[in-house]
Amino acid sequence: MKRYEEYLDYALSVVTYVPRLCVGIYNAVERHMPTTLECNYEGKKKGYDIVRKREEKDGTSTNTEEKASN
């Protein structure tokens, strides 16, 4: 009878391992996570250059630079 109790305890611990793990991770994150997160970075839009190659009618290629206006 003692052997069956040991097997039952082991089977119960194996079956409940995943839920216990999930609850433990949830509690740890909830305990150590701040209530608000602050981000001190500001997004800025930057102008950039676009370089395109254009082929002329005679087959030679020339580089033209255009600036983005946004």
Secondary structure, 3 states (H helix, E strand, C coil): CHHHHHHHHHHHHHHCHHHHHHHHHHHHHHHHCCCCCCCCCCCCCCCCEEEEEEECCCCCEEEEEEECCC
